[in-house]
């Protein structure tokens, strides 16, 4: 396993941990999308470009867009 694989997978774990740790929902979605993009890079490094494209398109872009739209439709608890 090369150093690039270890670095990429470490950053994926850090991004996922940040997504759980952040209190702001939008920051969590951005961290999760970043982790997903890094995961698609790892798939590309493992010579699976079709899986990498699917992960980048659906896992990072589409899922993040749906989460952001859902966050925009909600109100903070203080406004209720």
Buried (B, 14 or more C-beta within 10 A) or exposed (E): EEEEEEEBBEBBEBBBEBBEEBEEBEEBBBBBBBBBBBBBBBBBBEEBEEBBEEBBEEBBBEBBEEBBEEEEEEEEEEEE
